[in-house]
């Protein structure tokens, strides 16, 4: 598997991966899938700020031609300046390769890049408390549960929780960074 920075040519595959999660999953609370123009704008917003948007290339299923099998990115948790050292990650993997370590490798790479960018905390804001795959992935990388917002959204005719997970990066909160 190859982990690399996303480029404009990846947008159709990124959009297709996300489409599946919007239409069939509860990891995102979006109910209408964005088109390729919107996904390109999202990619540009992340990369223009110097944050990482990574893709994983691999074969996926046996005998399949190489292609994009997942993506992940981080951005500052919220726009207010006090959050400038706290990042939030998002990770989406093609449905046919879930559970094969793609997401874990992507998030590991994000942690490294976020540390290099000066972030001190990484948050995962996980849709659906029953999303055991994403919760387990983050636990395996040292994230800890930081809280649950009960019944925060409705999708597919049911209430869904939001699980917050957190992991320090670099020196974490042992000191206050300048600026």
N, C-alpha and C positions, 0 to 999 in steps of 0.2 A: 504494500500500500504506500502511496505517495501522498504526503501532506504538503500543500503549497498554498500560497496566497491566491485568492479568487481573482479572476479576470473577467472582463465583460463577456467573453465567449462562454463563460460558465452559466450565465443567467438562465438560459432555457432549462438546463438540468436542475439548477437550484430551484427554479419556479416549480418544476415538476415534482421534486421531492417535497417541497412545502405544500403543494396542492394536496398531496395524499394526506398529510398531517391535518390540514384544515378540514378536509372533507370527511376524514375517518377517525381522527384522534382528538384527544382532550389535552394534549401537551401544549397546544396553542388555543387561546380563546377566540381567535379570529374565526368567523363563520363564513366569510366570503373571501375566496382566495384572491390574492393580488395578482395582477398580470405581470408580464415580463418588464414592462416599463416601470411599474412600481418597485419591483424587486431590484431593478438596476438603480433606481433612485436610493433605495435603502442601502445597497452595497456602497454607492458613492458617498452617502452621508457617513458611514462608518469609516471608510478608508480615507476620506478627506480630513478627518479628525486625527488620523495617524493610528487608529485602532485596527485590530486584526480581524479579517474575514478570511477564513481558511476553508479549503475544500480537501476532500479525500478522494483520491483516484484509486481504483482497484478493479479487480475482475468481478467481484460480487459472486454470483452463483458459478459453480464449476462449468467451464467451457464458454463462459460469457466473455464477450469482448470487453477490454478495459473501458472504464467510464467513471463518471462522478457517482460516488456512493454515499456521500454525506457532506455536510458543511457545518461550520460553527463560526461564531463571531462573538466579540465582546465590545461593549460600549460603556461609557460612564453610566452608572446606575440611574441617576437623575441629573437634569441639567443644572441644578443649583450648584454654586461653586463649592459648597461644603462637601459635596460628594465627589470632588475631583480625584480622590485616591481610591474610590470604590467602583469596581467594574461589575457588570452583570453579563453573564454568558448566555448564549442560546446555541443549542445543538440539535440538528435534525439529520437523521440517517434514513437512507432508502429502506423501505419496509422489508424487502427481501434479504437484507444483510443485518437486521437488528440482532443484537446479542453476540456479534462476532468481534467486538472490540473496536469498531470504527469510531463510535462516539467517545470512548475513553481516550483513544489516541488524539482525537481532535481537541478535547478539553485539556489534556496534558500540554499540548502545543499552545493552546490559548493561555494557560497559566504562565508558561515561560515568556510569552510575548507580553502579557499584561505586566509581569514583574519588570521586564526590560523597559516598559513604557512608564514605570513609576507608580503603578497601582499597588495598594497595600492590602486590599480586601477583594475577594471575588464572591459574588452572589449568584446563586441559581434561583430563579423564580419559576417554580415548576407548577404547571397547570395539572390539577387533579391529584389528590392525595393517593389515588390508586395507581399512579404512574410509577410502578415499581421499577421499571427499567431505568428511568432517569434518576430516580432517587437512589437506586443501587449504584449506578454509575458514579454519581457524585460522592456517595459514601465511600466508595472504593478509592477515591482520590483525596480523601481527607476532609471533605466538606462535613459540616455538622448541621443538624437541624437547628434553625434559628427561629422558627415559628410557623404557624399555620393560620391562614385566614379562612375561616369556615364559610362555606356556601357563598363564595365571592363572585361566582359567575354561573350562568346557565348555558348549557350547550347540550344538544341532543336530548332535550326535554328533561334534564336533571341538573340539580345543583352540583357545583364543583368547588372543591377547596383549592387554595393556592398554598404551596409548600415553599417556604423560604429556607435555603441552605446557604452556608457561609464558610469560607476558608480564607485564612490569612495568606498573604503572598509576601515573600521577602521578609522584612523585619516586622511585618504586620503592624500592630499597634504598640510595639515596644518603645517607639518614639514618635514625635510628630514631625513629619517632613516639612522642610522650609517651603514657604510660598503658600 
